[in-house]
Amino acid sequence: MAALTFKIFRGDNGSGEFKEYKTDITEGMVVLDAVHQIQAESANDLACRWNCKAGKCGSCSAEINGKPKLMCMTRMSDLPTDQPVKIEPMHAFPHMRDLVADVSWNYTVKQRIKKFQPRKPDNEDGTWTVMQEDVERVQEFRKCIECFLCQDVCHVLRDHHLHDEFVGPRFLVYNAALEMHPLDTADRTYDLKYTDGIGFCNITKCCTKVCPEHITITDNAIIPLKERVVDRFYDPVRRVLRALTGKG
């Protein structure tokens, strides 16, 4: 057992400061364990969002030593012990209290994306015939737990605050899950360019690096969507046809 110092952000609505706490760390503890222990010992009013403590609900997202992480999946043994552990709320969203950020903007964004629209059944019994590889292609995107760590690390949202113009990597993944579904018939390419702001992404792959579900966000979701936008709006033949017909 060893005592370790934590610097935890305390405050409301964007204002506050880091306060120091000490607590004993034992083998196998994760950061969320330490935060709960501090709540019990010396900061009963510390606000912290969490739920499953199994890395599947995405609730306990925070910034630990400057890096967006899930507190329940960050082991104390993986952190340096020669300096205080710094814990603060995600920076890309409005601060509410202590370690809690208001992520409700994400749910508003999700509502405006065109929903799944299946094609008519291929068979008389109301079923479809699809290739297994087409089914497997979108399975990776369904692993998302909506922790919004990818949103937090994205410089377009975090540093430039372009929330009105860019939906962020999480919802480009959501678009990809729908666009690449073998049965979906909806066309989201126009929205990707003009309302979702896919052009703002410069594929730094920072979102891929922080994903706790190891979704290959940039290579498997964002780049293929960018290619669809380029094919639609920047292919010279299609541009001529669009100019002549007003369609496409």
Residue pairs with C-beta under 8 A, 6 or more apart in sequence:
1 24
1 25
1 26
2 24
2 25
2 81
3 22
3 23
3 24
3 25
4 22
4 23
4 24
4 25
4 34
4 76
4 81
4 84
4 85
5 20
5 21
5 22
5 84
5 85
6 20
6 21
6 22
6 23
6 34
6 35
6 38
6 84
6 85
6 86
6 87
7 18
7 19
7 20
7 84
7 85
7 86
7 87
8 18
8 19
8 21
8 35
8 38
8 43
8 46
8 87
8 88
8 98
8 99
9 16
9 17
9 18
9 87
9 88
9 89
9 98
9 99
10 16
10 17
10 18
10 19
10 43
10 46
10 98
11 17
11 95
11 97
11 98
12 95
12 96
12 97
13 94
13 95
13 96
13 97
14 94
14 95
16 95
16 98
18 86
18 88
19 43
20 84
21 38
21 42
21 43
23 34
23 37
23 38
23 41
23 42
24 37
25 34
25 76
27 77
28 75
29 75
29 76
30 71
30 72
30 73
30 74
30 75
30 76
31 62
31 64
31 69
31 71
31 72
31 74
31 75
31 76
31 79
31 85
31 87
32 48
32 50
32 53
32 60
32 71
32 72
32 74
33 76
34 76
34 85
35 46
35 48
35 71
35 87
35 99
36 48
38 46
39 46
39 48
46 98
46 99
47 96
47 97
47 98
47 99
47 100
48 60
48 71
48 98
48 99
48 100
49 59
49 60
49 61
49 99
49 100
50 59
50 60
50 71
50 72
51 57
51 59
51 60
52 59
52 72
53 60
53 72
54 72
55 70
55 72
55 73
55 145
55 212
56 145
57 145
58 70
58 145
58 146
58 147
58 148
59 147
60 70
60 71
60 72
61 68
61 69
61 70
61 71
61 90
61 101
61 147
61 148
61 149
61 152
62 68
62 69
62 71
62 87
62 88
62 89
62 90
62 99
63 69
63 86
63 87
63 88
63 89
63 90
63 91
63 152
64 71
64 74
64 79
64 85
64 86
64 87
65 79
65 80
65 85
65 86
66 86
67 210
68 90
68 149
68 152
68 153
68 210
69 149
69 210
69 212
70 147
70 149
70 212
71 87
73 212
76 85
79 85
87 99
88 99
89 95
89 96
89 98
89 99
89 100
89 101
90 101
90 103
90 148
90 149
90 152
91 152
91 158
92 101
92 148
92 151
92 152
92 153
92 154
92 157
92 158
93 101
93 102
93 103
93 105
93 148
93 151
93 152
94 101
94 102
95 101
95 102
96 102
103 148
105 163
106 146
106 148
106 151
106 168
106 170
106 171
109 167
109 168
109 171
110 171
110 174
112 195
113 167
113 171
113 174
113 175
113 178
113 188
113 191
113 196
114 178
114 186
114 188
114 191
115 178
115 186
116 178
116 181
116 184
116 186
117 184
117 185
117 186
118 128
118 183
118 184
118 185
119 128
119 183
119 184
119 185
121 127
121 128
122 128
122 129
123 129
128 182
128 183
130 182
130 183
131 182
134 180
134 182
135 182
137 180
138 176
138 177
138 180
138 181
140 215
140 216
140 220
141 173
141 174
141 176
141 177
141 180
141 215
141 220
141 221
142 177
143 213
143 215
144 170
144 173
144 174
144 213
144 215
145 212
145 213
146 170
147 212
148 170
149 210
149 211
149 212
150 168
150 169
150 170
150 173
150 207
150 208
150 210
150 211
150 217
151 157
151 168
151 169
151 170
151 207
152 158
152 210
153 206
153 207
153 209
153 210
154 168
154 169
154 201
154 206
154 207
155 204
155 206
156 162
156 166
156 168
156 197
156 200
156 201
157 163
157 166
157 168
162 197
162 200
165 197
165 200
166 196
166 197
166 200
166 201
167 175
167 196
167 197
169 201
169 207
169 217
169 218
169 221
169 222
171 196
172 192
172 196
172 198
172 201
172 217
172 221
172 222
172 225
173 215
173 217
173 221
173 222
175 188
175 192
175 196
175 221
175 225
176 220
176 221
176 222
176 224
176 225
177 221
178 184
178 186
178 188
179 188
179 225
179 228
180 224
188 196
189 228
189 229
189 232
189 233
190 232
192 198
192 225
192 228
192 229
193 199
193 229
193 232
193 233
198 222
198 225
198 226
198 229
199 229
201 222
201 226
203 218
203 222
203 223
203 226
204 218
205 217
205 218
205 219
207 217
207 218
208 215
208 216
208 217
208 218
208 219
211 217
215 221
231 238
232 238
232 248
233 239
238 248
241 247
241 248
242 248
